[in-house]
């Protein structure tokens, strides 16, 4: 398969009549991208976000011998972008990110509101991942401060 083009932050792609906007959110991997779209369901339009992972892979290093140059800065920038977004529907690369199974059960049983419309769930998810990143980064910085100087 040949690459048609490289995308930059804010570029759009049309797929099946839906326009997807790419937001560069690296860290988890250098090319991580979050996608935004507007979809219609039942006559209502929803802002939808397909979030790239902001989890920290096992063995990831930020301070000493970083996993890739600029990884800590990439994570921080990605959190700034994610915090600026206001999706109504939040989906992700892992179903646990957005409680898919619980939402599917709620959808099947009916009730008020649409369970997938969950802006608070998105904000909570981003806040928890950002907190985990900041704690991990601080642990690495503290360990680097304690480490003996190498001649």
N, C-alpha and C positions, 0 to 999 in steps of 0.2 A: 504494500500500500504506500502511495506517495503522499507526502504532506502537501496540502493545498496552500497553506499559509501559516505563519506563526502568529499567535494572538497576543495582543497587549491588553493591559488592564483597561476595561471599558469597551473593548471590541464586542461586536455582536455576531451571532450565528443564527441563521434561520433553519428550523428543523420542523417539518410537518406543520407549517403555518404558525409556529410559535417562535418568537424572537427571544433568544437567550443572550444575556449580557454576562460576559466573563469579568470576574473580579479576581485579581491576582492575590492569593492568600497562601504564600509559601511558608515553609517551616517544617511541617510534618514531612514533606518532601519539597525539593526546590521548585517543582512545577505545579504545586497544588493550586487549584482554581475553584472558586465558589461561583455558582451560576445563579442568575436572577431571571425570572420570567413573570409574565402576567398570564393567568389562565382564567377561563370562565367555567363556572359550574352552577347549574341551576339558575342561570340568568345573572349571576353575580360574578364580578371580577375579583381575583385574589392576587396579591403580590406573593410569589413563591420563591423560596431560596433553597437551593441544593448546596448544602455546606460541605466544603472540603474538610477533612479531619484537621483538628488542631491538637490532637493528642501527641504525646511525646513517645516516639518509638523506643523500645528497649535499647540501651547503650548509647543513646543520643548524648552528645557532649556540646555544651554551649561555650564554656570558658577555656579550659585547657584542651588543646587539640580539638577544636570544634568540628563537628560532623561535616560541615562544609563552611567555607568562609561567609560570614554574615548571617548565620542561622539565627542567632538571638535577635538581631535586628529585624530579620524577616518575620519571626513570630510576633514581635511587638507591633510591627506595621500591620500584620494580618489582623491582630486583635483590634487595632484602631479602625480598620475598615469594617470588620464585622460589627463592632459597636455602633457604627454610623448607619447601619442598615436597619430597615423596619419591615421585615416580612410579616405577612399574616400567616402564611403556611411555611413551615420549616421542615425540610427533609434533609437527610444526610447519607453519607456513604456507609454508615452502619445503622441498623434500625434502632439500636439502643440509644443513639444520640437523641432521637425525637420520640421515644416511647411508642413505636409503631404498633406493637401488639396490643397495648392498652387502648390506644386510639382506635384500632380496628374493632376491638370488643365493644367500645362505646358506640361506634358507628353502627354496629350490628344490632344493638339493643335500642337504638333511638334515643330520644331525649332532646333537651334543648341545646341549641348551638351545634356547630360542627366541630368535632374533636380535633380535626387537623388544623383548625384555625387556632394557633397557639403562639402569639407573639411573646407572651411571658415565658413560655418554655424555651424559646430561642434565646432570649436575654439571659435566662438562668444557665443554659448550656454554655454560652459564651463566657459568662462570668466564672463558672466553675473551671472551665479549661484555662482561662487566663490566670486564675488563682493558682492552678497546678503548675503552669509554666513559670510564674513568678517565684513560687516556692522552690521549684527545681533549680532555677537560675540562681537564687540566693544560696541554696545549699552548695552549689558548685563554686560560687564566689567565696563563700566562707571557707570551703576546703582549700581553695587556691591561696587564700590569705594565711592559712595555717601551715601550708606546705613549706618545707625548708627551701631556701633559695638555692638554685642550681648554679654552680660556678661556671 
